[in-house]
Amino acid sequence: MGSIMKEKETKNFILRIDVDTMAAIERWAADEFRSTNGQLQWIINEALRKSGRIKKTKADRQEVESK
């Protein structure tokens, strides 16, 4: 049998955000062909990786090494 990728568990929560910030996120998401939810997940993940709070991916390590 082939390998089966395990789906990540997710947690739902309510986020209160001001109208102007939400509009900017929606425009950014549209520019990158993502859903608003996907864009927020990406923004949060990037901030966590850059601050060293989650492990860097192989692509991140290669980017640092090439600089």
PyMOL CGO cylinders between C-alpha atoms (Angstrom):
from pymol import cmd
from pymol.cgo import CYLINDER

trace = [
    CYLINDER, 0.00, 0.00, 0.00, 1.10, 3.57, -0.67, 0.3, 1, 1, 1, 1, 1, 1,
    CYLINDER, 1.10, 3.57, -0.67, 1.87, 6.04, 2.07, 0.3, 1, 1, 1, 1, 1, 1,
    CYLINDER, 1.87, 6.04, 2.07, -1.08, 7.93, 3.46, 0.3, 1, 1, 1, 1, 1, 1,
    CYLINDER, -1.08, 7.93, 3.46, -0.51, 11.51, 4.59, 0.3, 1, 1, 1, 1, 1, 1,
    CYLINDER, -0.51, 11.51, 4.59, -1.91, 12.25, 8.02, 0.3, 1, 1, 1, 1, 1, 1,
    CYLINDER, -1.91, 12.25, 8.02, -4.21, 15.26, 7.97, 0.3, 1, 1, 1, 1, 1, 1,
    CYLINDER, -4.21, 15.26, 7.97, -3.31, 17.93, 10.51, 0.3, 1, 1, 1, 1, 1, 1,
    CYLINDER, -3.31, 17.93, 10.51, -5.82, 18.54, 13.25, 0.3, 1, 1, 1, 1, 1, 1,
    CYLINDER, -5.82, 18.54, 13.25, -7.26, 22.02, 13.31, 0.3, 1, 1, 1, 1, 1, 1,
    CYLINDER, -7.26, 22.02, 13.31, -8.87, 24.11, 16.02, 0.3, 1, 1, 1, 1, 1, 1,
    CYLINDER, -8.87, 24.11, 16.02, -11.61, 26.59, 15.26, 0.3, 1, 1, 1, 1, 1, 1,
    CYLINDER, -11.61, 26.59, 15.26, -11.84, 29.92, 17.06, 0.3, 1, 1, 1, 1, 1, 1,
    CYLINDER, -11.84, 29.92, 17.06, -13.48, 33.30, 16.65, 0.3, 1, 1, 1, 1, 1, 1,
    CYLINDER, -13.48, 33.30, 16.65, -11.26, 36.22, 15.67, 0.3, 1, 1, 1, 1, 1, 1,
    CYLINDER, -11.26, 36.22, 15.67, -12.33, 39.82, 16.09, 0.3, 1, 1, 1, 1, 1, 1,
    CYLINDER, -12.33, 39.82, 16.09, -10.52, 42.11, 13.67, 0.3, 1, 1, 1, 1, 1, 1,
    CYLINDER, -10.52, 42.11, 13.67, -11.12, 45.69, 12.61, 0.3, 1, 1, 1, 1, 1, 1,
    CYLINDER, -11.12, 45.69, 12.61, -12.72, 46.37, 9.24, 0.3, 1, 1, 1, 1, 1, 1,
    CYLINDER, -12.72, 46.37, 9.24, -9.70, 48.04, 7.63, 0.3, 1, 1, 1, 1, 1, 1,
    CYLINDER, -9.70, 48.04, 7.63, -7.33, 45.23, 8.61, 0.3, 1, 1, 1, 1, 1, 1,
    CYLINDER, -7.33, 45.23, 8.61, -9.78, 42.61, 7.36, 0.3, 1, 1, 1, 1, 1, 1,
    CYLINDER, -9.78, 42.61, 7.36, -10.15, 44.41, 4.04, 0.3, 1, 1, 1, 1, 1, 1,
    CYLINDER, -10.15, 44.41, 4.04, -6.37, 44.50, 3.62, 0.3, 1, 1, 1, 1, 1, 1,
    CYLINDER, -6.37, 44.50, 3.62, -6.12, 40.77, 4.39, 0.3, 1, 1, 1, 1, 1, 1,
    CYLINDER, -6.12, 40.77, 4.39, -8.89, 39.98, 1.91, 0.3, 1, 1, 1, 1, 1, 1,
    CYLINDER, -8.89, 39.98, 1.91, -7.11, 41.97, -0.83, 0.3, 1, 1, 1, 1, 1, 1,
    CYLINDER, -7.11, 41.97, -0.83, -3.80, 40.25, -0.04, 0.3, 1, 1, 1, 1, 1, 1,
    CYLINDER, -3.80, 40.25, -0.04, -5.48, 36.84, -0.13, 0.3, 1, 1, 1, 1, 1, 1,
    CYLINDER, -5.48, 36.84, -0.13, -7.04, 37.62, -3.51, 0.3, 1, 1, 1, 1, 1, 1,
    CYLINDER, -7.04, 37.62, -3.51, -3.67, 38.76, -4.86, 0.3, 1, 1, 1, 1, 1, 1,
    CYLINDER, -3.67, 38.76, -4.86, -2.15, 35.40, -3.89, 0.3, 1, 1, 1, 1, 1, 1,
    CYLINDER, -2.15, 35.40, -3.89, -5.16, 33.28, -4.94, 0.3, 1, 1, 1, 1, 1, 1,
    CYLINDER, -5.16, 33.28, -4.94, -5.87, 32.15, -1.37, 0.3, 1, 1, 1, 1, 1, 1,
    CYLINDER, -5.87, 32.15, -1.37, -9.00, 32.18, 0.74, 0.3, 1, 1, 1, 1, 1, 1,
    CYLINDER, -9.00, 32.18, 0.74, -9.07, 34.73, 3.54, 0.3, 1, 1, 1, 1, 1, 1,
    CYLINDER, -9.07, 34.73, 3.54, -8.81, 31.87, 6.05, 0.3, 1, 1, 1, 1, 1, 1,
    CYLINDER, -8.81, 31.87, 6.05, -5.86, 30.40, 4.16, 0.3, 1, 1, 1, 1, 1, 1,
    CYLINDER, -5.86, 30.40, 4.16, -4.13, 33.78, 4.10, 0.3, 1, 1, 1, 1, 1, 1,
    CYLINDER, -4.13, 33.78, 4.10, -4.57, 34.21, 7.85, 0.3, 1, 1, 1, 1, 1, 1,
    CYLINDER, -4.57, 34.21, 7.85, -3.16, 30.72, 8.44, 0.3, 1, 1, 1, 1, 1, 1,
    CYLINDER, -3.16, 30.72, 8.44, -0.18, 31.54, 6.20, 0.3, 1, 1, 1, 1, 1, 1,
    CYLINDER, -0.18, 31.54, 6.20, 0.47, 34.89, 7.97, 0.3, 1, 1, 1, 1, 1, 1,
    CYLINDER, 0.47, 34.89, 7.97, 0.37, 33.25, 11.40, 0.3, 1, 1, 1, 1, 1, 1,
    CYLINDER, 0.37, 33.25, 11.40, 2.57, 30.34, 10.30, 0.3, 1, 1, 1, 1, 1, 1,
    CYLINDER, 2.57, 30.34, 10.30, 5.15, 32.68, 8.76, 0.3, 1, 1, 1, 1, 1, 1,
    CYLINDER, 5.15, 32.68, 8.76, 5.29, 34.80, 11.92, 0.3, 1, 1, 1, 1, 1, 1,
    CYLINDER, 5.29, 34.80, 11.92, 5.74, 31.70, 14.10, 0.3, 1, 1, 1, 1, 1, 1,
    CYLINDER, 5.74, 31.70, 14.10, 8.53, 30.30, 11.90, 0.3, 1, 1, 1, 1, 1, 1,
    CYLINDER, 8.53, 30.30, 11.90, 10.37, 33.63, 11.66, 0.3, 1, 1, 1, 1, 1, 1,
    CYLINDER, 10.37, 33.63, 11.66, 10.24, 34.07, 15.45, 0.3, 1, 1, 1, 1, 1, 1,
    CYLINDER, 10.24, 34.07, 15.45, 11.61, 30.55, 15.98, 0.3, 1, 1, 1, 1, 1, 1,
    CYLINDER, 11.61, 30.55, 15.98, 8.47, 29.33, 17.76, 0.3, 1, 1, 1, 1, 1, 1,
    CYLINDER, 8.47, 29.33, 17.76, 7.93, 26.46, 15.32, 0.3, 1, 1, 1, 1, 1, 1,
    CYLINDER, 7.93, 26.46, 15.32, 10.46, 24.41, 13.36, 0.3, 1, 1, 1, 1, 1, 1,
    CYLINDER, 10.46, 24.41, 13.36, 11.68, 25.75, 10.06, 0.3, 1, 1, 1, 1, 1, 1,
    CYLINDER, 11.68, 25.75, 10.06, 10.95, 23.72, 6.97, 0.3, 1, 1, 1, 1, 1, 1,
    CYLINDER, 10.95, 23.72, 6.97, 13.61, 22.28, 4.67, 0.3, 1, 1, 1, 1, 1, 1,
    CYLINDER, 13.61, 22.28, 4.67, 12.84, 25.09, 2.17, 0.3, 1, 1, 1, 1, 1, 1,
    CYLINDER, 12.84, 25.09, 2.17, 13.44, 27.71, 4.88, 0.3, 1, 1, 1, 1, 1, 1,
    CYLINDER, 13.44, 27.71, 4.88, 16.83, 26.21, 5.76, 0.3, 1, 1, 1, 1, 1, 1,
    CYLINDER, 16.83, 26.21, 5.76, 17.86, 26.09, 2.08, 0.3, 1, 1, 1, 1, 1, 1,
    CYLINDER, 17.86, 26.09, 2.08, 16.85, 29.74, 1.65, 0.3, 1, 1, 1, 1, 1, 1,
    CYLINDER, 16.85, 29.74, 1.65, 19.05, 30.80, 4.58, 0.3, 1, 1, 1, 1, 1, 1,
    CYLINDER, 19.05, 30.80, 4.58, 21.98, 28.72, 3.30, 0.3, 1, 1, 1, 1, 1, 1,
    CYLINDER, 21.98, 28.72, 3.30, 21.78, 30.27, -0.18, 0.3, 1, 1, 1, 1, 1, 1,
    CYLINDER, 21.78, 30.27, -0.18, 22.10, 33.84, 1.15, 0.3, 1, 1, 1, 1, 1, 1,
]
cmd.load_cgo(trace, "trace")
